[in-house]
Amino acid sequence: MVGHGDIRVVHRGGSKINSRQSVITQDSRFLLCASGECVKVFSTSTEECVHDLRGHTDAVTGVLLKPSNHLQVYSCSADGTVRLWDFTEGIHIKTYVIGYPVYSIYASAHHEGVIFVVTPMLNDKRSEVFQLVAVHLPQSGDQLVEALELSAVLSDVSSNPAAIGFGKGGEFIASAKGLHLEVFFFKKQKSYRFSLKEDNRKGGKNTFMCVACHQKEDCIATGHEDGKIRLWRNFNHKKEYTYSTLHWHHSAVSSLCFTPEGTNLLSGGLESVLVQWRYNQESQRDFLPRLGSAITHIAVSPDGALFCTSHSDNKITIIQSSVKVSAVIQGLVKGESVRTDLMVDPRSKSLVLNGKPGQLQFYSLQRDKLLYNLDIVQQEYIHESGLEQFEVVKAAFDASGSWMATVEERNQKAAELELNLKLWAFDEQTQSFVLNTNISAPHEARITDMCFCQAADSQTTMLVSTSKDGHFKAWQLSAAAHTEDEGPSWSCDFVGAYHGLVPERCCFSADGSLLAVSFQEVVTVWSPASWELLTTLSQPPQAIRDLCFGRLSCSKYLLGTTASKLLCCWNLLTCSLEWSTTMDVSLLLADPLTENMAAFCFQAGGTDLFVFKPSEPRPLFSHKAVCSGKVTRAIFSPREEMLESCEESSQWLNRSQLHFLTQYMDLMTFTTKAEEDRLLASSRQLVVDDSVAMTPFYLLLGKHRQQETEDAVSSSLSSDTVPQSSAAIKQLLQTPAHVMPSTSYLCSMFVQSLLISVTDSREENKHAEEKMDSEREEEDSEEEMEPSNPRPQQASEGGPEAPALTKAQLRELRRVRKQDHSWSAGFL
């Protein structure tokens, strides 16, 4: 058995970006947020992720701008470190080792060289009691520094970062937990504690939820569970404190934030409305409604130009001038549970699962970005607790991605179960799925499983669904109707049953020649061509949980897991049990590109992973305790580029990547050390000038423009050079249109890249033409001079005739005549 070696379980895509308050930079150009084990840097104008600050080995729990340098940022993590980054260039500067998990981080410009972090009580790392600790950062030139000087400030604080805040230039710090508010004054080194009753007279809950401190006055705003906001004053005296109450929210206030000048107080909660209260004029308030989902965090840029709200559906909204939504950064939507399986769209290679109510989301794991949402239910969702509405519970794709099937259901207490089976066709023009067939009440009871025939060379498209009503049905795509306007549609081709038992699982073989359907403890194998029952397979009397056919060279095997904690492998050639082992498998799935299969096993409160081939008894890879709780959703996704790992323990990751959801709805994956080093090296290659915005357009054209300028200085092109293909032009044609600048801006640059440099040849031609013109003029002048110079008269009639000069001699004589002979006068 091969251990996990250098393979780690990490957050790679689809991580939560709403778990902590985001940070807007000093110039409002970038937004930074914690995302899994890294810090993401987004452009506030283009919504694009321009940097991933990687280095932490556990979840990032806080992001904070360095007060003394607005180009640097701190990040803290549960791995017990605080890291300092230059976020403009994506460079890691320094790591401070705290030694204990850090759950939030705070700093003030008046406390230079000191940061404040929340850690468990120092005597027990697993303690649920937390304290606020001041960390004195040592001045050292080393990149890895151990912070040994820790001093406790407050004990028994909340691990919620929104429950602690600095006030009035760092003079005091306020902490709220339960029904108590504690204020610590640094100058006095003294704290005051204020308490509220559990319930007020009207039955509202007084529990503290969040805290915000005014930066210029002695005022603390607290949000409470009953939706009220209290403004505390005179809290520097334990008995003379006062507070006033504001009330608009009907449920708990989740976040509060003062603007930098202190003129406004922002609040948000479950209502999806950002409320702006005028300070000292609280009766005047402004609203920004319909933000889509509950507000969890609020942040304001240092110049007050931008507001930022984090939402419960893993979304960040950037608001400009307090009234206009300028950008939306949407992460992977993860609710309380995922009713559908995790799927991969064969066309876009994106992850598909439940998203917003009644919708499916298509999420790119490679780009870590939401592509689009598809409305399946096509009904307005009503936000009311206890109201039963249609939910998407099943979904499946065919092999080519041309068809998608969905099941939606609604179970009202006073009515029967409502079921809809919908078949969606992919539209090439809109590049999305369009509803083709809607089948109401496809079964008489809840649908338990559904799968397409995945054979690539299949002549017909077939879907099989199983139900609690004791039947499985085969749905087939029929030919086009008689009228030209109507296209092909789906109809029921076969209804099967077995001795009145309830079918639970179904799956097709890789070539589509066999269909396996489990009826409680019996596995039936059918021929889809004739719908003949070929054989039955059975094991100890326990229900079958999962069914999987082997792939490629292992296609003769059928594997199943049972409720009696057995993993069985049948040989379909001999119709007998090949092997079985005792294992509590919570999820079994096959890699579509290789023979490998993955089994998640639950034991001792955690989940173990085993990767194996059905033909070999020895697992290829095993990993103990990949997470706590059960894993019930996982998927193999194909890689864009194959890995070239030669180690036996990681070869199963070469072509596919395994993603799974934990019980806390965290999307995790497995990665090798070589892959992490490659990602880290690629993020360090980008060096950006501080004066230029780090945008995809800059990365696209800026480096090529700089390279072309250097090439032009070092060497010039000759006149007979053939234009070569420009790398910048190639990338321009491949870049998405929504991140490109206007065409007018690119036109001149594009045209110049197509031109041939002929500067040198023009100068040479010019000199040659001037020389030829001068010679031509000399010849013309000679021809004019010849008739005007008569031959010299003979000295005597019989004297000899004087010889005539040639043209070359005349030119030489004319040249000598033009020369300056004044220098010879000195010798005379």
N, C-alpha and C positions, 0 to 999 in steps of 0.2 A: 504494500500500500504506500502510495506516494503522498507525503505531507505537503502543506501549502507553501513551504519554502519562502520565496520572496514575493508571493502573491498576497495582495492586501484587499480588504473590502473597503471601498471608498464611495463617497458621493461623487458622481461624475456628470450627470445631467439631470435636469428636472428638480434640482434642489430647491428648498424653500428660500425665497428672497424676502419674505414678510416676517421672519422670526424675530428680527431685531430692527430697530429704528435705522433708517437710511441716513446718509450724510451727503449734503450738497457742498461742493467746494466753494472757496472764497469768491471766485469769478463766475459762479453759477454755470460753468460749462460741463461739469461732470457730476455724476451721482454715484456714490459708493454704497454697496450693501453686502452683508454677509450672505453667502450662498454655499451651504455645505461646508467643505473644508477649505474654501478659498474666498477671496473678496473680489467681487465683480465691479468693474469701473464702466459705467454707461455714459454715453453722450446724452445730455439733456435735450439736445436739438434733434438728433437722428434716431434716438432710442437704441442705437447699436452698442454692443459690448466691445469696448476697445482694449480692455486689459483683463486678465485673470491673474490676481496676485496669489500664487500658490506657494505652499511651504508648510502650512499647518498639517498635522497628522490626525486631528480630530475636528469636530464641528467648530466653526468660528462663532463666537458668542457676542461679539461687539466690535464696532468700528468707530473710531474717534479721530478727528483732525487734531494734529499737534498744535497747541496754542501758540508756540513760538515760531512755527514755520508752516505756512499755509499750503506748502507743496508736499508735505509729508503727512502720513496718517498712521495711527496705531491700530492694530487688530489683536484681539485676545481670543483665546481658544480653550476648550476643555482639555487640550493636551498639556496645559500648565505653562504655556509660554505667552509672551506679548511680543509681537513683531512690529518693527518700524519699517515703513515702505516709502519710496518715492513713487507716488501713484501716476505722475505724468509720464514716467518712463517705464513703469512696471518693474522697478528694481527693488530687491530686498536689501535693506541697509543694516539692520541689527536685530538680534533676537535676545530678549531678556527672559531668562528661565526663572519662573516663580516657584515651581515645584508643586503646585496644587492646582486643580481645575479652576479656571477663571470663568465666571458666568456673566460679568458685565464690567465695563471700564468707564472711568470718568476722569476729567482733568480740568484745571482752571489756570488761566494765565497768571494769576497771583500766587500760584504754588509751582514755581519753576523747578524742574528736575524731579517732580513727584507726580505719580499717577495713583489713582484710587481704584481698587478692584474689589469685586465681591467673590469670596472664596468660601468653601466649607470651613467649619471650625477646624483650626489647625491640628487638633489632636486626632481628627478622624476624617479621612477623605470621603468616606461614604455617608457622612452625616447629612441630615436634612436641615440642619441649622446652619445659617450662613452669617458671615460677618463682613463688614467693610474694612478694608486694609489699605493703608498708605504704603506705597512702594517707592523707595528712594532709588532712582535710576543711577547706577554708577557711571562715572565718566571714564570710558575705556575705548581704546581704538580697536579692540577685538570685535568681530562680528557676533560671536556668541558670548554673552555676558550673563553671569549668575547674579540675580538680585537677592542679596542676603538680608538687606536692611528692611524689615517689614514691621509696621506698627499698627495695631488695631485702633480703629476710630469708633466704630459702632458695632455692637454685637446684636444678634438676633434680627437681621434685616431680611428683606424679601429678595429672592433670586430674580424677580421680575425687574428688568432694567428701568421700566417706566416708573417704579416706585421710589426712585432716588434722584435727587437733583441738587446742583449747586445754585446758590442765590447771591445776589448783590455783589458781584465781583469776587466771588469766592470767600466771602466773609463767613458763611455758614453753609451747611449741607443738611438737607431734609430727607428723612426716610419714613415711609409709611408701610405698615404691615398690619393686617387684620383690622382692629379697631383703634390702633394707636398711631400717632404721629410724633416722631422724635426729631428734634432740631439740635444740631451740634454746632457751637460757635468756636472757631479756631482760636480767636484771640483770647477768649476767656478759658478755653479748654474745658468747656462745660456744656452739658446737653440738658434740654427741657423736653418733657414727655407730656403729650396731650392725648386724651382718650374720649371716645364717644360711646354711647349706649348701642347695643346691638341693633335694636329697632327703635324707630322714632314713633311719634304719636300716631302717625298715619299708616304705620305698618311697613314703612320703607326700610331697606337694609342700609345701614350706615358704613358698611365695610369699605375701607380705602382700596381703590383700584390703581390710581396713578397720581403723580405729583409733578408740578411745574413751578419754578421759582422765577419771580421778576428779577431782572438783572440790574435795575437801578433803584428800586424801592424795596422796603421790607414787606414783601407780600408773597404768600405761598398759596397756590391754587391746588386743590385736591379734588379728584373725581371719585364718585362713590357708586356702589352697586345699584342704588335706587335711581340713578340718573341725575343726581344733584351734583352741583359744583360749589365748593366752599372756598371763599377767599379769606385766608387767615392773616391777621395783623396783630401787632403788639405781642408777638410770641417770644420776645426777649425777656418777658416777665411771665413767670409760670402761672400766676393767678389773674393777671390783667389782660389776658389775650382776648381777642374778639374775632368773630368771623361772620361774613355775610353769605347768603345762599342764592345761587342761580339755578334755575330749573327749566330745561327744555327737553332733554333726552328722556325717553320713556323707559329705557333700560340702562344697563351699566355704562359708565363713561370709561372708555378703554384708553384714551390718550388725551393729554393736554400739552399745549406748547405756547409760550409767549413769543411774540415777534421780537427781533433784536432791539428795537427802540422801546418796547414795552407798551405800545399803544393799543395792541389787540391781543386777545387770548383766543386760541383756536382749540376746539374740542370736537371729538368724534366718537362714534359708537356703532351700535348695531343698525342704526337707521340708514346708513350709507349716505349721510349728510354731513358736510363740513360746516360747523357753526363758528362764526367769527364774532366774538363779543368785544365791544368797545370798552377799553379799560377806564374805570371811573364813570362810565356812561353805559352801564350794563343793560339798560332797557333797550338800547340800540344794538341790534345784531343783524348780521347778514348770513345768508345761507347759500351753499353750493350743493344742490340735491342730486340725486340719481347718479351716484358714483359707482354703482354696480354691486357692491357688496360691503359688508361691515368693515369699518375702519379699525385697524389695530394699532397703528403708529402714525404720528404726525411729526414732520421735521420742516424747518424753515432755513433758507439759505442765509449766510452771514450778512448779505446786503438787503435781505427782506424781499427780493424780487420774485423768488420762487417758493412755493409751498410744495410739500411732498407728503402723500398719504400712502401708507401700506394697507392692504386689504386682505380679508380672510381667504379670498380665492387665489392667493399667491400672486398678487398684482401690485404694482407701484404706479401711482398716478402723479404726474407732475403738473402743477397748477400755476399759471402765470397771472400776475396782477390780481390774485385772489378771486378771480371770477371766471377764468377760462382754462379749460384742460388743454395743455399744450402737447403732452406726450403720455403714453401708457406703455409700461413695460410689463408684459404678461409672462408669468412663469407657468410651470406645469400645475394645472388645477387638481388638487387632491382634497376630496371631501372626507367624510368620516369612514367611508368604505368604497371599494371599487366593485361594482356588481358585475361588470363584464370582465373577461380575461384580459391580460395584457396581450396586445396584438401588434404586428408590424405590417404596415401598408406595403405591399409588394412594389408599388410604383415609386412612392416618395421615400421609402425606407424609414418612415417616421413611426413613432410609437403611438398607438391608438388605444384609448381607454375612456371611461366616463370623465366628463368635464363638468361644465355647469349643468344645472338640472335640466334633463331632457335633451342633452347634447353629447356628442362625441368630440374629443379634441385630438388633433393631429399634431404631434410634438416631435420636432427634429432633435434627436439625441446628439447628433454630430455638431450642430450649431447651437444646441441648448436654447432653442427658441420655439415658441408656439407658431405653427404654420397657419392653422385656421380651425374654427369650430364648425361642426355640422349639426344643424338643428334636426333632430330625429323626430321628436314628438310633435313639433310644429304647433305648439299651443303656448299661450302666455302663462308663465310660471307665477303663481300667487304665493307671496311670502306670508304664510300663516301657519303657525304651529298646529299640528294635529290634522291638517287637511291632506287627504290622500290624493296624490296626483300621479300622472303617468311617469314611469321611470324606465330608462333603457337598462335591461338586465342581461342581454346576450348580444353578441356581434361576432361576425366571421367574414373573412375574405376568401375569394377563390385564388388560384395559383397565380394568375396574371394580374390581379388587382382590378379586373374589369367589373366585377360584381361584389357587392357587399350585402349581407343579410343582417337585420337587426330585429330584436324582440323587445317590445315595450309592454308593460303590464301596470294595472292599477287594481288594487284590492281594497274596496270600500267595505266597511263593516256591515252595512245594511244591504249590500248587493253582491252579486257573484263576481268572480275574478274576470277582469277585462283583459284580453290579449290581442295584440296586433303583431303579425309577422310582415316585415317590410323588406322588399328587395330593391336595391339601389344600383343603378348603372352609372359607370364613370363617363362623364361628358368631356370629350377632348377639347371643345371650345372653351368651356368655363373652367376646365381643369378641376372639377369637383364632382361629387356624386349627386345624381338626380333620381328622385323616387320613380321607380318603374311599376312595381306591383305592391298593393297593400292588401293583405289577407287578414280579415277580421276573424277572430276565434279559430285559428288554425288547429287547435287542439281543445279538448274539453277540460283540461287541467293545466297546471303550470308546466312550462317547457323546462326540461332538466339539462339538455345538451343540444348542440347544433354544430355541424361541420360540413364543409364543401369537399367534393372530390378534388384532390390536389394534383391529379395526373396532368402533366403538361401536354400530352398528345391526345387527351380525351376529346372525342368528337361532340359530346354533349356535356352541358354544364349541369351538375346535379348538387342538390342540398338535402341533407338528412337532418330531421329534428326528432328528438325523443321527448316523451311527456309522461307525467304522472297518471294519465288516463289509461296507461298500459299499452300504448301503441307507439310505433315510430313511423314517420312518414317520409317518403322520398319526393322532393319537389324538383321538377325538371323544367328547363327553359324550352318553351314551345316556339314553333315558327311564327312568323309575322301573321297578323290577322289578314282578313280578306281586303280590308280597306287599306289604301296606301298611307293614310295618316297615322295609323297605329303600328307600333313596332312589336317586337317579340315580348311575350309575357310569360309568367310562371304559373304552373298548375301542378296538382298532386298526381304523381305517377304510380305510387304504390303505398299501401298501408300494411305494416307488419306487426305481429304480436307473437308471444311465446308463453303458452300455458297460463295466461292471465297474470304473469309477473310484470312488475313495473320496470321499464328500461331507465337506466341512469346515465350511461356513457355510450358514446359512439365515436368511431374513427375509421377513416379510409386508409388502405395501404398506399404506399408511395406511387404505385403504378395504377391505382384505381380499380384493380381487379377484385379486391376483397373489401367487405364492410364488416367491421366487428361491432356488435351491440351487446352491452352487458345488461342482463335482466337479473337484478339483485345479485345472487351468488353464481349465476350461470353466464358464460360468455358464448354468444352465438356468432357464427361466421357465415356471411351471406355472399352470394354472387350478384353484384348490381346489374349484370347483363341479363340474367334470367330471373332474378329474385328467388333463387333456390337456396334453401338452408343447407349449407355444406357440412357443417359439423358443429358440435357444442363442446365447450371446455369448462370444467368445473374444478373447484378446489374446496377446502373446508367451508362449511355453510356460513359465510359472512359476505356482506355486500361488497361489490367492486367499487373502489373509489376512482381510480384512473385507469385509462387504457391508452397504450401507445404501440404503434408498429415500429419495428426497426427500420433503419434507412440504409441505402446503398448495399454494402456486402452483408449487412445484418437484416435484410428485409424479410428473411424467413422467420423471424422471431416476432412474437407478440407478448408484450409485457403488461402486467396489471398489478395494482395494489389493492389490498383488501382491508376491511375494518378490523380484522383480527391481527393486524400488524405483520402482514406477509407481503413480500415482493416476489411475484411469480413470473417466470419466463417460459412460454410455450414455444415449441418447434412446430411450425405449421406444416412442414413436410411430413412429419411423423404423427402429428396431432397428439403429441404427448408433452408432459411437463419436462422441460430441459433442466431447470434448476429453480430453487426457491430459497429465500432467506428470511429470517425474522427481522423486521425493520418497520418502525412506525413512520411510514412515508406520508407526509402531508401533501406533497406535490411531486408529480413525476412528469417530465417533459423531455422531448427529443429535439436535438439540433438538426434542422432541416438540411444543413450543408455537409454534415459529417455523420459518422456512425455513433457519435457520442450521445449519451443520455445523462440527465441530471436528476438526482433524487434528493429532495429536502426532507430530512428526518427530524422529528420533534422528540426531544428527550431532555429531562432534567430542567425544564423551563426554557430551553434554548433550542436552536435549530442548527443541525449539522448538514453539510453538503457532501455528496458523493457523486463523482463523475466516472462513468464506466461505459464499456461496450457490452452489448448483450452476449457477444460470443466469447468474452473473456471473464473469468470469475474474479480477477484481481482488479480493483478500482484504479483508474488512471490518476485520480486526484481526490483528496479528502480535505475538508476544512472543518474543524470543530468550532462550534459556537460562532457562526457567522453573524447571528443577531439573537436577541431575546424574543421569546414568543414564537408563534407559528408563522411560516411563510406559506401563503396560499395563492400568490400571484407572482409569476415569473415568465420570462421570455428570452429566447436566443435571438439576438439581432445581428444581421450580417455586418461585417466591417467594410469600410470604404477601401482601406488598404490592408492587405494581409500582413500579419506579423511574421517575423522570421526567427521565431524562438526555437532553439534546438533542445532546450531542457525538457525532459519528459513530463515534469510537473506542470508546465505551462503550454504544451503543444495544443491542448484542447481549446485554448484561447486564440489560436492563430487566425481562424477564419470567422469566428463568431464571438460575440460578447454576451455574457449572461447578466441580465438585469432582474432584480426582484424587489418586491415591496415588503417592508417590515410591517409589524402590527401598528406602528406609529405613523404609517403612510410615508415613510422615507424611501426614496428610490435609490437602491444601492447597486453596485456592480463590482466586478473583480478586475484588478489591474496588476501588471507586473512591474517590477522596479525599472526595467529597461524602458517600458512605455511611459512611466512617470518621469524619468530622466529626459526622455525625448520631448515631452510636453513642456517641461521646465526649461529646457534649452531653447525651444522655439519661442517661448514667451520672453526670453532674455535677449533675443536677437533684435527686437524693435527698439531703436534709439530715436527719440522724438525731441525736436527743438521745443523749448518752453513757449516760444512765441507763436507756434503753429498748433492749431487744434488737432488732437489725436483722433482723426476720423478715418473711416475706411477709404475715403477719397484721397486723403493725404498719403496713406500707406500705398495706394494704388499708383498715383501720379508723382508724388513727391520724390520717391526714391529713384524713379526712372528719369525724372527731370534733372535731378542732381547728377546721375550717372551720365546722361547725355551731355550735360554741361562740361563735366570733366573730360569726356572723350573729345569734345570739340576743342578744348584748350590744348590737349596733348597732340592731337593729329587732326588734319583736315581731309575731307573726302576729295578724291580726284573727279574730273568731269565725266569719266567713263564708268563711275560706280553705279551698279544696279541697286535700286532701292530694296532694302532688306525688310522683313517683317518685324514690326516693333512689338516688344513684349508688353509695353504699356497699352497698345491698341488691342492686343489679344485679351488682356485683362479687362479693358473697358467693355469689350463685347460680352464678357462673361459675368460682369457685375450686375446685381439686381438694379432695376431702374429707380427704385425708391431711395437708394442711397447715392444716386448720381447727381451732380450739379446740373445747372441749366445747359442746354445745347450751345447757346451762344458763347458761353464761357469756354467750352471745350473746342469750339470750331477752329479757332486760330491755331491752337496747339496741335490739333489733329492734322490740319493742312500742312503745317510746317514739318511734321514728321514724314510726310509723303514727298517733300521737295528734295531735289538733288543739289548738293552744294557745288557751285561752279564758279566760285570767286576767283580761284587761282587761274583757271583756264581763260576766264574773261580778260584778266590782266595780261596774260601772255599774248592772246589774240590782238589786244589793243596795241601792244608794243610792236607786234609784227605788222599790223596795218599802218601804224605811223611810219615805220621804216620804209614800207613799200610806197606810201604816198610821197615821202621825201625823195625817193629815187625817181619816181615818176615825174615829179616836178623838175628835178635836175635834167632829166632827159628832154623834157619839153623846152626848158630854157636853152639847152644846147642847140636844139633844132632851130630856135628863133635866132640865135647868135650867128649861125653859120652863114646865111645869105648876107648879113650886114657887114661881114668882114671879108672884103675882096682879097683875092690872092695878091701878094706883094709884086710890084712891078719888077720886071727883069732889069738887071743892071746894064745889060747890053742885049742886043738882039740875039746874040748867040750864047748868052750865059745860061747856066743850069737852072732848072725850076726848083723852088723851095719845097721840101717834103711836107705833106699834110699831117696834122696830129690826130691820133685816134681819140675816140670818146673817153676811154679810160684815162689817157694822158691828160685830156682836158679837165676831167674831174679832179685828178691829182694836182694839176697845176692850180686849179681854183681853190683847192683845199690849202695848199701851201701859201697861196696869196692871202688867205684869210687869217693865217697864223700871226701871232704877235711876235715881232722880232726886236722889240725895244730892249730886250735884255742884252743884245750885242753891242749897244751903244757904249756900255761901260768899258769894253775892251778898246774901242777907238779913242 
